[in-house]
Amino acid sequence: NAFRLNNLTRITIPNGIDKISDRAFAFNKLERLTIPDNIVEIGEAAFQRNSLTGVTLPQSVRKIGRAAFYDNAITRISIGNGVECDNYAFGQYWISFIDRYNKCGKKGGTYICDQASEQWKLNI
C-alpha cells in the first residue's frame, strides 16, 4: 500500500524486487509501467484502478493475483508462457482475455483486444 493513492502517472519498478505486493500501486493514474525481468509475482489489486491501456509482463512473471489490473482500459497484454492468472486478474470484464490465454495453451505473446467485438486474439 506504500504507493497507493499518490496520483502517480508512470513508474519503473527497480531491479532487485521479485514480487509486487498487494495493492502496492492501486488507485493512482498510471499510464506507463515498466516491470523488470526479475519480478515473479504480481499481488492482488497491485495496479487496480489506474489508466493503463497496455501491459508488458516480463518472462519471469509466474503468477498474477486477483484484480491485479482491475479497472484499467487495457487492450494489449504481452505475457509469457504458462503464467498462473487469477480469473479476475484483469477485472471481471476481461475474463475473455484469461479464457483466450487458456485456450491458447497459456502460450506467451502479445494479445490484442478488438474493442468492437471485445474479443482477444494472440497477435502472431
C-alpha positions in Angstrom: 0.0 0.0 0.0 3.0 2.3 0.2 2.4 4.0 -3.2 -1.3 3.7 -3.2 -3.4 6.9 -3.8 -0.5 9.1 -4.9 -1.7 10.3 -8.3 1.4 8.6 -9.9 1.3 8.6 -13.8 4.3 6.4 -14.5 6.6 4.1 -12.6 9.6 1.9 -13.1 9.9 -0.9 -10.7 13.6 -1.2 -9.6 15.7 -4.3 -10.1 16.2 -6.4 -7.0 12.5 -6.8 -6.3 10.8 -10.1 -7.1 7.2 -9.5 -6.0 4.9 -6.6 -6.4 2.8 -6.5 -3.2 -1.0 -6.5 -2.9 -2.4 -3.0 -3.7 1.1 -1.6 -4.0 0.2 0.9 -6.8 -3.6 0.8 -6.7 -5.8 3.9 -7.1 -3.2 6.0 -9.0 -3.3 7.4 -12.5 -0.7 5.2 -14.1 -0.4 5.4 -17.8 3.1 3.8 -18.1 4.6 0.9 -16.2 8.0 -0.7 -16.5 8.4 -4.1 -14.8 11.9 -5.6 -14.6 12.8 -9.1 -15.6 13.2 -10.4 -12.1 9.5 -10.0 -11.0 7.9 -13.4 -10.5 4.6 -12.4 -8.8 2.2 -9.6 -9.0 -0.1 -9.4 -6.0 -3.8 -8.9 -5.7 -5.0 -5.5 -6.9 -1.4 -4.3 -7.3 -2.4 -1.9 -10.2 -6.1 -1.7 -9.6 -7.9 1.4 -10.8 -5.3 3.1 -12.9 -5.2 4.4 -16.6 -3.1 1.6 -18.2 -4.0 0.7 -21.8 -1.3 -1.9 -22.3 0.8 -4.1 -20.1 4.1 -5.8 -20.9 5.0 -8.5 -18.4 8.5 -9.9 -18.4 9.1 -13.7 -19.0 9.9 -14.0 -15.3 6.3 -13.4 -14.1 4.8 -16.7 -13.0 1.7 -15.6 -11.1 -0.8 -12.7 -11.3 -3.2 -12.2 -8.4 -6.9 -11.4 -8.3 -7.8 -7.9 -9.6 -4.1 -7.1 -10.2 -5.0 -4.9 -13.2 -8.7 -4.4 -12.4 -10.4 -1.2 -13.6 -7.9 -0.1 -16.3 -8.5 0.3 -20.0 -6.2 -2.5 -21.1 -6.4 -3.6 -24.8 -2.9 -5.0 -25.2 -1.2 -7.6 -22.9 2.2 -9.1 -23.5 2.6 -12.1 -21.4 5.0 -15.1 -21.0 4.2 -18.9 -21.3 2.4 -20.7 -18.5 1.6 -17.8 -16.2 -0.9 -18.6 -13.5 -3.5 -15.9 -13.7 -6.5 -15.5 -11.4 -9.7 -15.4 -13.5 -10.2 -11.8 -12.4 -6.6 -10.7 -12.7 -7.6 -8.2 -15.3 -11.1 -7.5 -14.0 -14.4 -9.1 -14.3 -14.9 -7.9 -17.9 -11.5 -9.1 -19.0 -12.3 -12.8 -18.3 -12.3 -13.2 -22.1 -8.6 -12.5 -22.1 -7.9 -15.2 -19.5 -10.2 -17.5 -21.4 -8.3 -16.8 -24.7 -4.9 -17.2 -23.0 -6.0 -20.6 -21.5 -7.5 -21.8 -24.9 -4.1 -20.9 -26.5 -2.5 -23.3 -24.0 -1.1 -20.3 -22.0 1.1 -19.5 -24.9 3.2 -16.4 -24.4 2.9 -13.5 -26.8 1.0 -10.3 -27.3 -2.7 -10.4 -27.0 -4.8 -7.7 -28.6 -8.4 -6.9 -27.8 -10.7 -6.0 -30.7 -12.7 -3.3 -29.0 -15.7 -3.6 -31.3 -16.2 -7.3 -30.5 -14.4 -7.3 -27.1 -12.6 -10.5 -28.3 -9.0 -11.1 -27.6 -6.6 -12.7 -30.1 -3.0 -13.7 -30.0 -1.0 -11.4 -32.3 1.5 -13.7 -34.1 
